[in-house]
Amino acid sequence: MTKAELISAIAKKSGLKKIQAKEALEAFIGCVTTSAQNGSEVRIVGFGSFVPVDRKAGLARNPRTGAQVERAASKTVRFRVGENLKEALN
């Protein structure tokens, strides 16, 4: 599902106009981004959690050439699935 398709689905299910659904989705993304930048977890009970993590520097492999390259340390976000979503998938 693309962002545009998600906006359309949100608008349809909530009764909002597409522009309102787009603003709501962008606000959500902004809040999750800001929280991750501050090192805070965003937890949505039953759905899942967005957890900021620090990745250590290390070696990676270029899939095309097979050559090893150094990977710098970085920050990223992991998603942990909540119980309700997990049950819905299984």
Chimera marker file (.cmm) of the C-alpha trace (Angstrom):
<marker_set name="trace">
<marker id="1" x="0.000" y="0.000" z="0.000" r="1" g="1" b="0" radius="0.5"/>
<marker id="2" x="1.388" y="3.389" z="-0.971" r="1" g="1" b="0" radius="0.5"/>
<marker id="3" x="1.031" y="6.574" z="1.047" r="1" g="1" b="0" radius="0.5"/>
<marker id="4" x="-1.676" y="7.821" z="-1.350" r="1" g="1" b="0" radius="0.5"/>
<marker id="5" x="-3.597" y="4.550" z="-1.014" r="1" g="1" b="0" radius="0.5"/>
<marker id="6" x="-3.294" y="4.733" z="2.774" r="1" g="1" b="0" radius="0.5"/>
<marker id="7" x="-4.622" y="8.297" z="2.774" r="1" g="1" b="0" radius="0.5"/>
<marker id="8" x="-7.597" y="7.213" z="0.652" r="1" g="1" b="0" radius="0.5"/>
<marker id="9" x="-8.302" y="4.263" z="2.976" r="1" g="1" b="0" radius="0.5"/>
<marker id="10" x="-8.109" y="6.466" z="6.076" r="1" g="1" b="0" radius="0.5"/>
<marker id="11" x="-10.442" y="9.016" z="4.498" r="1" g="1" b="0" radius="0.5"/>
<marker id="12" x="-12.946" y="6.324" z="3.518" r="1" g="1" b="0" radius="0.5"/>
<marker id="13" x="-12.972" y="4.556" z="6.910" r="1" g="1" b="0" radius="0.5"/>
<marker id="14" x="-13.023" y="7.711" z="9.028" r="1" g="1" b="0" radius="0.5"/>
<marker id="15" x="-15.326" y="9.894" z="6.956" r="1" g="1" b="0" radius="0.5"/>
<marker id="16" x="-12.651" y="12.580" z="6.679" r="1" g="1" b="0" radius="0.5"/>
<marker id="17" x="-11.827" y="14.432" z="3.503" r="1" g="1" b="0" radius="0.5"/>
<marker id="18" x="-8.632" y="13.241" z="1.800" r="1" g="1" b="0" radius="0.5"/>
<marker id="19" x="-6.807" y="16.476" z="2.672" r="1" g="1" b="0" radius="0.5"/>
<marker id="20" x="-7.707" y="15.975" z="6.356" r="1" g="1" b="0" radius="0.5"/>
<marker id="21" x="-6.586" y="12.351" z="6.241" r="1" g="1" b="0" radius="0.5"/>
<marker id="22" x="-3.311" y="13.430" z="4.618" r="1" g="1" b="0" radius="0.5"/>
<marker id="23" x="-2.731" y="16.055" z="7.322" r="1" g="1" b="0" radius="0.5"/>
<marker id="24" x="-3.484" y="13.499" z="10.055" r="1" g="1" b="0" radius="0.5"/>
<marker id="25" x="-1.091" y="10.943" z="8.558" r="1" g="1" b="0" radius="0.5"/>
<marker id="26" x="1.652" y="13.539" z="8.126" r="1" g="1" b="0" radius="0.5"/>
<marker id="27" x="1.138" y="14.693" z="11.726" r="1" g="1" b="0" radius="0.5"/>
<marker id="28" x="1.467" y="11.085" z="12.915" r="1" g="1" b="0" radius="0.5"/>
<marker id="29" x="4.654" y="10.583" z="10.892" r="1" g="1" b="0" radius="0.5"/>
<marker id="30" x="6.041" y="13.862" z="12.233" r="1" g="1" b="0" radius="0.5"/>
<marker id="31" x="5.315" y="12.887" z="15.831" r="1" g="1" b="0" radius="0.5"/>
<marker id="32" x="6.947" y="9.467" z="15.428" r="1" g="1" b="0" radius="0.5"/>
<marker id="33" x="9.987" y="11.070" z="13.762" r="1" g="1" b="0" radius="0.5"/>
<marker id="34" x="10.397" y="13.694" z="16.492" r="1" g="1" b="0" radius="0.5"/>
<marker id="35" x="10.016" y="11.087" z="19.204" r="1" g="1" b="0" radius="0.5"/>
<marker id="36" x="12.640" y="8.838" z="17.566" r="1" g="1" b="0" radius="0.5"/>
<marker id="37" x="15.034" y="11.780" z="17.219" r="1" g="1" b="0" radius="0.5"/>
<marker id="38" x="14.656" y="12.367" z="20.957" r="1" g="1" b="0" radius="0.5"/>
<marker id="39" x="15.331" y="8.684" z="21.661" r="1" g="1" b="0" radius="0.5"/>
<marker id="40" x="11.778" y="7.973" z="22.848" r="1" g="1" b="0" radius="0.5"/>
<marker id="41" x="9.656" y="4.962" z="21.978" r="1" g="1" b="0" radius="0.5"/>
<marker id="42" x="6.191" y="5.392" z="20.459" r="1" g="1" b="0" radius="0.5"/>
<marker id="43" x="3.876" y="2.667" z="21.740" r="1" g="1" b="0" radius="0.5"/>
<marker id="44" x="0.418" y="2.059" z="20.276" r="1" g="1" b="0" radius="0.5"/>
<marker id="45" x="-1.199" y="-0.588" z="22.461" r="1" g="1" b="0" radius="0.5"/>
<marker id="46" x="-2.383" y="-3.568" z="20.419" r="1" g="1" b="0" radius="0.5"/>
<marker id="47" x="-0.698" y="-2.359" z="17.220" r="1" g="1" b="0" radius="0.5"/>
<marker id="48" x="2.998" y="-2.098" z="17.993" r="1" g="1" b="0" radius="0.5"/>
<marker id="49" x="5.919" y="0.083" z="19.017" r="1" g="1" b="0" radius="0.5"/>
<marker id="50" x="8.399" y="2.209" z="17.101" r="1" g="1" b="0" radius="0.5"/>
<marker id="51" x="11.674" y="1.811" z="18.987" r="1" g="1" b="0" radius="0.5"/>
<marker id="52" x="14.788" y="3.908" z="18.245" r="1" g="1" b="0" radius="0.5"/>
<marker id="53" x="18.028" y="1.892" z="18.239" r="1" g="1" b="0" radius="0.5"/>
<marker id="54" x="21.707" y="2.637" z="17.720" r="1" g="1" b="0" radius="0.5"/>
<marker id="55" x="23.495" y="0.468" z="15.171" r="1" g="1" b="0" radius="0.5"/>
<marker id="56" x="27.173" y="-0.135" z="15.795" r="1" g="1" b="0" radius="0.5"/>
<marker id="57" x="29.758" y="0.325" z="13.086" r="1" g="1" b="0" radius="0.5"/>
<marker id="58" x="30.767" y="-2.886" z="11.409" r="1" g="1" b="0" radius="0.5"/>
<marker id="59" x="31.377" y="-4.741" z="8.201" r="1" g="1" b="0" radius="0.5"/>
<marker id="60" x="28.761" y="-5.214" z="5.512" r="1" g="1" b="0" radius="0.5"/>
<marker id="61" x="28.855" y="-6.976" z="2.168" r="1" g="1" b="0" radius="0.5"/>
<marker id="62" x="28.084" y="-5.389" z="-1.196" r="1" g="1" b="0" radius="0.5"/>
<marker id="63" x="25.510" y="-7.772" z="-2.718" r="1" g="1" b="0" radius="0.5"/>
<marker id="64" x="26.605" y="-7.055" z="-6.301" r="1" g="1" b="0" radius="0.5"/>
<marker id="65" x="30.335" y="-7.492" z="-5.920" r="1" g="1" b="0" radius="0.5"/>
<marker id="66" x="30.571" y="-9.478" z="-2.703" r="1" g="1" b="0" radius="0.5"/>
<marker id="67" x="33.211" y="-7.031" z="-1.434" r="1" g="1" b="0" radius="0.5"/>
<marker id="68" x="33.229" y="-6.154" z="2.244" r="1" g="1" b="0" radius="0.5"/>
<marker id="69" x="32.693" y="-2.499" z="3.108" r="1" g="1" b="0" radius="0.5"/>
<marker id="70" x="32.794" y="-0.637" z="6.401" r="1" g="1" b="0" radius="0.5"/>
<marker id="71" x="29.437" y="0.483" z="7.685" r="1" g="1" b="0" radius="0.5"/>
<marker id="72" x="29.360" y="3.570" z="9.880" r="1" g="1" b="0" radius="0.5"/>
<marker id="73" x="27.441" y="3.660" z="13.150" r="1" g="1" b="0" radius="0.5"/>
<marker id="74" x="23.915" y="4.989" z="12.693" r="1" g="1" b="0" radius="0.5"/>
<marker id="75" x="20.530" y="5.402" z="14.316" r="1" g="1" b="0" radius="0.5"/>
<marker id="76" x="17.417" y="3.652" z="13.062" r="1" g="1" b="0" radius="0.5"/>
<marker id="77" x="13.929" y="2.685" z="14.191" r="1" g="1" b="0" radius="0.5"/>
<marker id="78" x="12.609" y="-0.831" z="14.630" r="1" g="1" b="0" radius="0.5"/>
<marker id="79" x="8.967" y="-1.823" z="14.759" r="1" g="1" b="0" radius="0.5"/>
<marker id="80" x="7.796" y="-4.367" z="17.303" r="1" g="1" b="0" radius="0.5"/>
<marker id="81" x="4.450" y="-5.932" z="16.468" r="1" g="1" b="0" radius="0.5"/>
<marker id="82" x="1.697" y="-5.700" z="19.096" r="1" g="1" b="0" radius="0.5"/>
<marker id="83" x="-0.442" y="-8.628" z="20.200" r="1" g="1" b="0" radius="0.5"/>
<marker id="84" x="-3.637" y="-7.612" z="18.357" r="1" g="1" b="0" radius="0.5"/>
<marker id="85" x="-1.819" y="-7.136" z="15.054" r="1" g="1" b="0" radius="0.5"/>
<marker id="86" x="0.082" y="-10.395" z="15.515" r="1" g="1" b="0" radius="0.5"/>
<marker id="87" x="-3.149" y="-12.282" z="16.174" r="1" g="1" b="0" radius="0.5"/>
<marker id="88" x="-4.811" y="-10.704" z="13.132" r="1" g="1" b="0" radius="0.5"/>
<marker id="89" x="-1.974" y="-11.951" z="10.927" r="1" g="1" b="0" radius="0.5"/>
<marker id="90" x="-1.954" y="-15.522" z="12.239" r="1" g="1" b="0" radius="0.5"/>
<link id1="1" id2="2" r="1" g="1" b="0" radius="0.2"/>
<link id1="2" id2="3" r="1" g="1" b="0" radius="0.2"/>
<link id1="3" id2="4" r="1" g="1" b="0" radius="0.2"/>
<link id1="4" id2="5" r="1" g="1" b="0" radius="0.2"/>
<link id1="5" id2="6" r="1" g="1" b="0" radius="0.2"/>
<link id1="6" id2="7" r="1" g="1" b="0" radius="0.2"/>
<link id1="7" id2="8" r="1" g="1" b="0" radius="0.2"/>
<link id1="8" id2="9" r="1" g="1" b="0" radius="0.2"/>
<link id1="9" id2="10" r="1" g="1" b="0" radius="0.2"/>
<link id1="10" id2="11" r="1" g="1" b="0" radius="0.2"/>
<link id1="11" id2="12" r="1" g="1" b="0" radius="0.2"/>
<link id1="12" id2="13" r="1" g="1" b="0" radius="0.2"/>
<link id1="13" id2="14" r="1" g="1" b="0" radius="0.2"/>
<link id1="14" id2="15" r="1" g="1" b="0" radius="0.2"/>
<link id1="15" id2="16" r="1" g="1" b="0" radius="0.2"/>
<link id1="16" id2="17" r="1" g="1" b="0" radius="0.2"/>
<link id1="17" id2="18" r="1" g="1" b="0" radius="0.2"/>
<link id1="18" id2="19" r="1" g="1" b="0" radius="0.2"/>
<link id1="19" id2="20" r="1" g="1" b="0" radius="0.2"/>
<link id1="20" id2="21" r="1" g="1" b="0" radius="0.2"/>
<link id1="21" id2="22" r="1" g="1" b="0" radius="0.2"/>
<link id1="22" id2="23" r="1" g="1" b="0" radius="0.2"/>
<link id1="23" id2="24" r="1" g="1" b="0" radius="0.2"/>
<link id1="24" id2="25" r="1" g="1" b="0" radius="0.2"/>
<link id1="25" id2="26" r="1" g="1" b="0" radius="0.2"/>
<link id1="26" id2="27" r="1" g="1" b="0" radius="0.2"/>
<link id1="27" id2="28" r="1" g="1" b="0" radius="0.2"/>
<link id1="28" id2="29" r="1" g="1" b="0" radius="0.2"/>
<link id1="29" id2="30" r="1" g="1" b="0" radius="0.2"/>
<link id1="30" id2="31" r="1" g="1" b="0" radius="0.2"/>
<link id1="31" id2="32" r="1" g="1" b="0" radius="0.2"/>
<link id1="32" id2="33" r="1" g="1" b="0" radius="0.2"/>
<link id1="33" id2="34" r="1" g="1" b="0" radius="0.2"/>
<link id1="34" id2="35" r="1" g="1" b="0" radius="0.2"/>
<link id1="35" id2="36" r="1" g="1" b="0" radius="0.2"/>
<link id1="36" id2="37" r="1" g="1" b="0" radius="0.2"/>
<link id1="37" id2="38" r="1" g="1" b="0" radius="0.2"/>
<link id1="38" id2="39" r="1" g="1" b="0" radius="0.2"/>
<link id1="39" id2="40" r="1" g="1" b="0" radius="0.2"/>
<link id1="40" id2="41" r="1" g="1" b="0" radius="0.2"/>
<link id1="41" id2="42" r="1" g="1" b="0" radius="0.2"/>
<link id1="42" id2="43" r="1" g="1" b="0" radius="0.2"/>
<link id1="43" id2="44" r="1" g="1" b="0" radius="0.2"/>
<link id1="44" id2="45" r="1" g="1" b="0" radius="0.2"/>
<link id1="45" id2="46" r="1" g="1" b="0" radius="0.2"/>
<link id1="46" id2="47" r="1" g="1" b="0" radius="0.2"/>
<link id1="47" id2="48" r="1" g="1" b="0" radius="0.2"/>
<link id1="48" id2="49" r="1" g="1" b="0" radius="0.2"/>
<link id1="49" id2="50" r="1" g="1" b="0" radius="0.2"/>
<link id1="50" id2="51" r="1" g="1" b="0" radius="0.2"/>
<link id1="51" id2="52" r="1" g="1" b="0" radius="0.2"/>
<link id1="52" id2="53" r="1" g="1" b="0" radius="0.2"/>
<link id1="53" id2="54" r="1" g="1" b="0" radius="0.2"/>
<link id1="54" id2="55" r="1" g="1" b="0" radius="0.2"/>
<link id1="55" id2="56" r="1" g="1" b="0" radius="0.2"/>
<link id1="56" id2="57" r="1" g="1" b="0" radius="0.2"/>
<link id1="57" id2="58" r="1" g="1" b="0" radius="0.2"/>
<link id1="58" id2="59" r="1" g="1" b="0" radius="0.2"/>
<link id1="59" id2="60" r="1" g="1" b="0" radius="0.2"/>
<link id1="60" id2="61" r="1" g="1" b="0" radius="0.2"/>
<link id1="61" id2="62" r="1" g="1" b="0" radius="0.2"/>
<link id1="62" id2="63" r="1" g="1" b="0" radius="0.2"/>
<link id1="63" id2="64" r="1" g="1" b="0" radius="0.2"/>
<link id1="64" id2="65" r="1" g="1" b="0" radius="0.2"/>
<link id1="65" id2="66" r="1" g="1" b="0" radius="0.2"/>
<link id1="66" id2="67" r="1" g="1" b="0" radius="0.2"/>
<link id1="67" id2="68" r="1" g="1" b="0" radius="0.2"/>
<link id1="68" id2="69" r="1" g="1" b="0" radius="0.2"/>
<link id1="69" id2="70" r="1" g="1" b="0" radius="0.2"/>
<link id1="70" id2="71" r="1" g="1" b="0" radius="0.2"/>
<link id1="71" id2="72" r="1" g="1" b="0" radius="0.2"/>
<link id1="72" id2="73" r="1" g="1" b="0" radius="0.2"/>
<link id1="73" id2="74" r="1" g="1" b="0" radius="0.2"/>
<link id1="74" id2="75" r="1" g="1" b="0" radius="0.2"/>
<link id1="75" id2="76" r="1" g="1" b="0" radius="0.2"/>
<link id1="76" id2="77" r="1" g="1" b="0" radius="0.2"/>
<link id1="77" id2="78" r="1" g="1" b="0" radius="0.2"/>
<link id1="78" id2="79" r="1" g="1" b="0" radius="0.2"/>
<link id1="79" id2="80" r="1" g="1" b="0" radius="0.2"/>
<link id1="80" id2="81" r="1" g="1" b="0" radius="0.2"/>
<link id1="81" id2="82" r="1" g="1" b="0" radius="0.2"/>
<link id1="82" id2="83" r="1" g="1" b="0" radius="0.2"/>
<link id1="83" id2="84" r="1" g="1" b="0" radius="0.2"/>
<link id1="84" id2="85" r="1" g="1" b="0" radius="0.2"/>
<link id1="85" id2="86" r="1" g="1" b="0" radius="0.2"/>
<link id1="86" id2="87" r="1" g="1" b="0" radius="0.2"/>
<link id1="87" id2="88" r="1" g="1" b="0" radius="0.2"/>
<link id1="88" id2="89" r="1" g="1" b="0" radius="0.2"/>
<link id1="89" id2="90" r="1" g="1" b="0" radius="0.2"/>
</marker_set>
